[in-house]
Amino acid sequence: MADGQVADRTRLEATAAPVVVRLPAVLTILFPGAERRVDLRAGTVAAMIDGLDQRWPGMGDRIRDSRPAIRRHINIYVGGRRATLDTPLAPGAEVIVLTAISGG
């Protein structure tokens, strides 16, 4: 990432609303030191994923694919509604990241 992009992201994070992110245990197990409840600043779900990836490199790739879009086996909810990368986050929003359960 270019220096200008890093500066832009840092400026946006400083003005973004604080949100609470709840992560599934299966995801935190993959990243030593990751917590199930994370407080960070983000204005959108995409920025929230970037913030998680900044704290725990590689976590973003587990949540978002290369299109970019939220991976098929991951669901993200904001205020009880399914979210996309563009979903805005209001101050104090609770973001829940869930892994899909499969079986037969």
C-alpha positions as CSV (number, residue, x, y, z in Angstrom):
1,M,0.0,0.0,0.0
2,A,1.3,3.4,-0.9
3,D,2.2,6.0,1.8
4,G,-0.7,8.2,0.7
5,Q,-3.2,5.3,1.0
6,V,-1.9,4.5,4.5
7,A,-2.3,8.2,5.5
8,D,-5.8,8.3,4.1
9,R,-6.8,5.1,5.9
10,T,-5.3,6.4,9.2
11,R,-7.3,9.7,8.8
12,L,-10.5,7.8,8.1
13,E,-10.0,5.5,11.0
14,A,-9.5,8.5,13.3
15,T,-12.8,9.9,12.3
16,A,-14.7,6.7,12.0
17,A,-17.1,5.6,14.7
18,P,-16.1,3.1,17.4
19,V,-17.8,-0.3,16.9
20,V,-17.8,-3.6,18.7
21,V,-17.0,-6.7,16.6
22,R,-17.8,-10.2,17.8
23,L,-15.7,-13.0,16.2
24,P,-16.4,-16.7,16.1
25,A,-14.0,-18.9,18.2
26,V,-13.0,-20.9,15.1
27,L,-11.5,-17.7,13.6
28,T,-9.8,-16.5,16.8
29,I,-8.1,-19.9,17.2
30,L,-6.3,-19.3,13.9
31,F,-4.8,-16.0,15.1
32,P,-2.9,-16.1,18.4
33,G,-3.8,-13.2,20.6
34,A,-7.1,-12.6,18.8
35,E,-10.0,-11.9,21.0
36,R,-13.7,-12.8,20.6
37,R,-14.7,-9.2,21.3
38,V,-12.9,-6.4,19.5
39,D,-13.4,-2.7,19.8
40,L,-12.2,-0.7,16.8
41,R,-13.1,2.3,14.6
42,A,-14.6,1.7,11.2
43,G,-17.1,3.4,9.0
44,T,-18.0,0.4,6.9
45,V,-17.8,-3.4,7.1
46,A,-14.9,-3.3,4.6
47,A,-13.0,-0.9,6.9
48,M,-13.8,-3.1,9.9
49,I,-12.2,-6.1,8.1
50,D,-9.2,-3.9,7.2
51,G,-8.9,-3.0,10.9
52,L,-9.0,-6.7,12.0
53,D,-6.4,-7.5,9.3
54,Q,-4.2,-4.7,10.6
55,R,-4.3,-6.2,14.1
56,W,-4.0,-9.9,13.0
57,P,-2.4,-10.1,9.5
58,G,-4.2,-12.6,7.4
59,M,-7.6,-12.4,9.1
60,G,-9.0,-10.2,6.4
61,D,-8.3,-13.0,3.8
62,R,-10.3,-15.4,6.0
63,I,-13.3,-13.1,5.9
64,R,-13.1,-11.5,2.5
65,D,-12.2,-13.1,-0.9
66,S,-10.3,-11.6,-3.9
67,R,-13.4,-10.2,-5.7
68,P,-13.7,-8.5,-3.0
69,A,-16.7,-9.9,-1.3
70,I,-17.5,-11.5,2.0
71,R,-16.6,-15.2,1.7
72,R,-19.5,-17.6,1.1
73,H,-19.0,-19.5,4.4
74,I,-18.9,-16.2,6.4
75,N,-21.9,-14.2,7.4
76,I,-21.7,-10.7,8.9
77,Y,-24.6,-9.0,10.7
78,V,-24.9,-5.4,11.7
79,G,-27.9,-4.5,13.8
80,G,-29.4,-8.0,13.2
81,R,-29.3,-7.6,9.4
82,R,-27.0,-9.3,7.0
83,A,-24.3,-7.0,5.8
84,T,-22.1,-6.4,2.8
85,L,-18.7,-4.8,2.5
86,D,-20.4,-1.5,1.8
87,T,-22.7,-1.6,4.9
88,P,-22.1,1.6,6.9
89,L,-21.4,1.3,10.6
90,A,-23.0,3.7,13.1
91,P,-21.3,4.7,16.3
92,G,-21.6,1.9,18.8
93,A,-22.8,-0.6,16.2
94,E,-22.4,-4.3,17.1
95,V,-20.9,-6.3,14.2
96,I,-21.3,-10.1,14.4
97,V,-19.1,-12.3,12.3
98,L,-20.4,-15.9,12.0
99,T,-19.1,-18.9,10.2
100,A,-21.6,-21.0,8.2
101,I,-22.5,-24.4,9.6
102,S,-22.8,-27.2,7.2
103,G,-23.9,-30.8,7.7
104,G,-26.3,-33.3,6.5
